[in-house]
């Protein structure tokens, strides 16, 4: 991940023809007034779909998009990270090998969470971007359905 991404998500969405400048300005005004992540605001206002936003974020950060709904999640992942940590950071570990832990994130800028994952697991996080709703479903599967 490149921490010095110069282009903003709104610019990427406009360039891809998924958002108008007027919609971005409205969302930015809402963000200034109420706070929150611009992506969440764009989705709440139905300016872009969750999938379009995640796809654009993946493009922006050069992180592959992984539709978790199509992936068979390793039920042993509960041993690596606590459910509270995953909920708080909108992240889920879905598989691992001897050197890497495969994680899906909603926010690729959350470097603190990725470093914590490296510390907690002793493995290098291999990062994929996923829809927040799919991350929550995966967390539910790992921590609630398999227990």
Protein Blocks (a to p, Z undefined) as FASTA:
>chain_A
ZZkbfbdfklmmmmnopacfklmmmmmmmmmmngpafklmmmmnomacfklmmmmmmmmn
opacddfklpccdfklmmmpcfklmmmnopadfbdcfkbccdddfblklmmlmmmmmmmn
opacddddddfklmmmmmmmmmmmmZZ
